[in-house]
Amino acid sequence: MIEESQKKLCVTLICARDFEDHHKGDIVVANAFAHALADFTNLSIICLSSNKEKSFFIINNQRIQIFKIQRPQLLEIIVGVIKSLVTLRPLQYALCSNKRVKKKVIKHLKELGSDTTISITSRAWAMHLGNVGIYNYVHLVDVLSKNFDSFANNQKRYIKKLFYKIEARRLKKDEEIINNIATGVWQVAARDNEVDKPNRIIIPIVYSLIENSSPKEKIRTNEIVFLGTLSYWPNVEAVHWFVDNVFPIVHKSLPNIIFKIAGKGKIKLDSRVYSVPGVEVVGAVTNTVYFLSQAAVIVVPVHKGTGMQNKILEAGWLGKEIVCTKFAAEPFNKACKEGLRIADDAEQFAREVIDSVQNPRSQKVMQAWARSVKQSYSVESLRKHLSKILFSDI
């Protein structure tokens, strides 16, 4: 725990989305940060929203104030895009920042007396540009320049490919500026081939499972489950790869097995997926914990993307059998990887899925692994990490 003698910093989290959009990756990070910071800081939150109402939420009996700023409207966005074309600023920043937004953010920061800001993503940094506070940190979450570069490589139409390439370059330049101005720049993960930013601090996503939300009955089913945003192209590619290359092998050995595909967002799966025997596209689920807990095995066949796979943490906390690619497992620590079944080749991936259904590890073994995952990726571990960083810079 944090020593009582330490000074309470006045910290403000800044988000480029509504703080109540809990399913969004950057807000998952923001929520974890809020729970970790509430105990040892005077915390406030500034976020964009469709309305301008103030709100509050309670963490450990502490009332955290949320200041909501109306996100840029259509005319403001059009003006912002035109200005971005002239200034070579990332075009997407027009969706989250303009003169009005910056003015309101800076006003709130000054009124709060905030000496430390933590911007969740570079979009949130664009809402104030570090103009208030002694210490200004940025958590890039998924490194947008790498994301847009990957988007570009995935496009078939030249115009779209060119747009994403140009935006990736603009974002990379902006990230370099942030590196020079911000007190510290953080990421959720680093890949083995990322050696160009050695000074970046890795602060992984953490997961907090409410024990009561986990079903008391351990029902074993014949279900293989994939959970992820179904409009995000790396997830779409992952599902297609699994359905085309892995599931036929699994279904041949286990004819009664069902592959359930679930997740939020506009479903962009190819129509052929719906006609494959044994495959069910569920779409959005109201209780992801319950959904994952009912599966015999969770698959994460992702080969591209950035950041960490939240679904691995969710399933890991539940002590579930997980089969994933080396790419999906790469950002996690040794303790977490030890419980994962990792395979890249389709046949090997299928063998791991079949074995996890037919010969699952004991509940005792899986619960011990779940405890190690919880210890590594908990709010308490994040609290200690943030306290060490923030107080070392005072």
N, C-alpha and C positions, 0 to 999 in steps of 0.2 A: 504493500500500500504506500501511498504518497505521504511523506512526512508532513505533519501539521504545521511545522515551523516554516515550511516553504511558502513563499509569497504566491498568492493566487493571481495568475495572469488574467488579464481581460482578453479573451479569445473570441474571435468571430469566424464562424464557418460561412463560406460564401458558395452558393450553388447556382448553376445556370438552369436548373429545373425546379419545379415545385418540390419542396421537401417531402410532400405526401405521396410522390410517385415512387413508392417503395420497391417496385419491381425493376426500376432502371438501375443499371450497374453503378453509375456514379452516385446515385442516392443510397444504394446499399453501402457504399464506402462512407458516405456522409453520415448515415445513421450509426454505423459502427464507431466513427470518430466522435460523434455526439455522446454516445454512451461511455466511451473511454475518457473523454475530456471533462464530463460533467462533475466528477468528484474533486478535481484539483484545479479547476479554472472557473472564472466567471464567464460562462459561455452564452453567446447569442448566435442566432442564425439569420442570414440574409439570403433570400432566394427569389427566383423569378416565379411568377404565378399568373393565372388568368384573372385573378382579382388582387386587390390591394389591401386586404384585411390583415390585421395583426392576428397572430394566434400563439398558442403555447402548447408545450407538451411536457410531461413529467418524466424525469429520469432520477431514480433513487431519491424520491421525495423532493427533488429540486425542480423548480419551475423554469423552463428554458423558453425564452421569448423568440418568436420567429417573425421577422419583418419581411413581408411579401411585397415585391415590386412588380407591377404589371409588365409582362414581357412585351417586347417590341410588337407594334401592330403593323398591318400590311403596308401602309404608306411609309412608315418608318423603316421597314425592312427593305422596300424598294429603294429608298434614298440611301440606306446603308450599303446595299449592293453596288449602287452606282459609285459611291465614295470608295468602296473597296477596290473597284476596277481601276481607279485612278491611283490609289495609295499602295496597291499591291498587298493589302491586308487580306487575311483569309476571308473568303466570301461568307462562310458559315457564321462568322462572328456577328453578322448583321441580324441574325436570328436571336441573339441574346444580349447585345450591347449597343448602345448609342449614347449620345450626349445626355439625354434625359435619364437613362438608367445609371450611367456613371455618376451623375450629379446626386441622385438619390442614394446610391450606395455610399458614396463618400460622406454625404450628410449624416447618414445613420452611423457610420464608423466614428465620425467625430463626436456625435452625441453620446455614443457608447463609451468613448474614451478608449477604444480598442488599441492595445499596443501590439497585438499579434493577430494576423489574419491567416486563415488557411483556405485557399481557393481549391475547390474540388473540380479539377480539369482546367485546361487552358482557357476554355470558354468562360469560366467563372473569373479567371484572372483578367480577362478582357473587360469585365464589368467595373474594374477599379484601377488596374495597371500598377498596383503597389503604391498608390499615391497617399495612403494613410497607414500609420502604424510603423513601429520600429522594426518589427520582424514580419516578413511576408513570405509565407510558404505556399508552394503549389504542389498538389498531388495530381499528376497527369493521368492517373488511372489506367488508360489504355493506349497512350502515346498516339494521338490522332494522325500524325504525319505517317507513321508506319501503317496505320489502318487504311488511310486513303491511298497509299501506295499499293497496298494489297488489293483494294477495290479496283484500282486502275488495271492491274494485271489480270483481273477477273472479268473485265468488260470485253464484249465482242464488238461493240460499235466504237468506231474510232473517236467520235465526238465525245462520248462518255469517258473513254480511256484518257483522252487529252485533258478533259475537265478535272478528273481525279488526280492526274499527274501534276497539273498546275497547282491544284489546291494542296496536294501533299508537299510540294516545294515551299509554298507560302507558309504552311503550318510548321514545317521544319525550321524555316528561318525565324518564325515567331517563337518556337521552342528554344532556339539558340539565344534569342533576346531574353527570354524568361530565365535561362540558365545564368545569364550575366547580371540580371537585376534582382531576382528573388533571393531571399535569405537561404532557402533550400528548396530543391526540387526532388519530388518523390515519385516512385512508380510502385505498382502492385507486384510486378514481377520482372525478372530479367532472363532473357533467353541465352543459351550458350553462345550464340553468334553475336550478341550485343556487347561489343567491347568499346564502342565509340563514346560512351557516357560513363566512364569509370567512377565519377563523383556522385552519381545518382544514388540516393538512399532507397532501399527496397522496403516498403511497408505493405505487406500483403493484405488482401481482403481477409477479414475475419468473419466468423459465422456464429450467431447466437441462437441456439435452439431452445425454446421454452420446453422444459421437460414434459409438462402436461400436454403439450401439443402432439407428442409422439404416441401413437396408439399403444395401449397396454397389451393387446393381443398381438402375438407375432404370427400372422397368417402367412403361410408360404404359398405362393401362387406359381403359375406357369408363365409369368409375364416377364418379358425383357422390356426395359423402359429407357427412352431417351427424353430428356427434359432440357429445353433451351428455347430462346427466342427464335421463332420460325420465320422471321423476316430477315434475319441476319445471315448473310450468304455463307460464312464458314459453317454455320449449323446446317444450312440447307445442303451444302456439298457433303457434309458428314453423313446426313441421313441418306442421301442418294447413294453414297459409297457403300454404306452398310446394307441397304436394301438390295442393291445390285450385286454386291460381291460377297457379303458375309451371311446375310440371312438365308439365302438358298441352301447353304451348307448346313446351317444350324437347323433349319426346318426339315431337312432330309433326315437328320438324326433324331430330332425332337418334333414329330409331326403335330403335336398338340400345343406347341409353344406359340405365344402371341407376342408380337412386337408392337408396343404402344408408343406413339410419338406425341408428345405434349409440349405446350409452351405458348407464351403470349405473342402478340404481334400478328400482322397480316401473314397468313400462311402462303409461302412462295414455293411450295413443293411441286414437283412435276406431277401431272395427272396420273402417270403410270403407277405412282406409289399407292394410290387408292385401290388399285385393282390387284395388288399382290396378295395372295392368300396368306392369312395369318398376320397381316399388317393392319393396324388401326390408327388412324389419325384422330387424336383426342382433342387437340387444340388447347385452349386455356383451361387450367384446373384451379379450383378455389383454394385447395389445401395441398401445397406441394409436399409437405412433410408426410402426410397420410398417403399421398400418391406414390412417393418413393418407397415408403415403408412396406407397401404391398408387393413390390417387385421381387422377383427371384434374383435379378441382376440388373444393374444400371450400366448402360454403355455410353461411352464418350468417344466416338470415333472421329474426333476433330483433328484435322491436319494443318489448319491455317487459322490466323487471327492474332489477337494480342491479349495481354493481360492473363488472368487466371480463370479457370473454369469453376464458377460458383457451384455448379451441380456436383462437382467432386467433393467440395467441402460439405454440402448438404447431406449427400449420401454417406460421406465418411463419418459425420457426426452420428448417423444412425447405425453405423457398423454394417453397412451393406456391401455385398460383393460388387466390385466395380471393375469393368474391363475398359481400358482406354488406350489411346495411342501414346507413343513416347512424347509427342508434341504436347498433348494435353497434360501429361504428368510432369513435364520438365520444370515448371516454376515452383513445384512443391518441394518441401524439405525431405530429408532421408526417411524420417519417421513416417511421413505420410505415404511416400512411394513404396515402403515396405509392404503395405497392405493392398496396393493396387496390382491388378493383373494387367501388365503392359504388353501390347502387341501392335505391330504396324502392318504386317502381311495379312491379307484377308483370311487365308487358311488358318494361320496361327491365331488370329483374332477370334475366328469361329470356334477353334478348339478350346480357347479360354472361356468363351461364353458357355459352351456345352459342358465343360468341366465344372464351372461355377454353379450350373443348374443341377448336374448329376452328383457332384461331390463337393458340396459347399463346406467351407471351413466351419469349425464348431462355433457356437454362439460365444463361448468363453474367449476364444482367440479373437473374434471380431469385436467383441466389447472392449478387450484390452487395446486393440488397435484404435478403436473409436476414442478411447480416453487419451491416447497419445496425440491424435488429431486435434481434439478439443484443447489440450494443453498448449499446442503450438499455435493454433489459430482461434484464440479466444479474445474476448474484449479485454480481459485482464492482461493478456500478453501485449495487446495493443496499447493499453493504458501505460504500462511500464515503458514501452518503446517511445511513446510520444513524450512522456514526462522526461525521459533522459535527453531527448533531442531539444525540447523547448527550454528546459532549465540550463542546459549546457551553453545555450546561446545568450543567456542573460549577462 
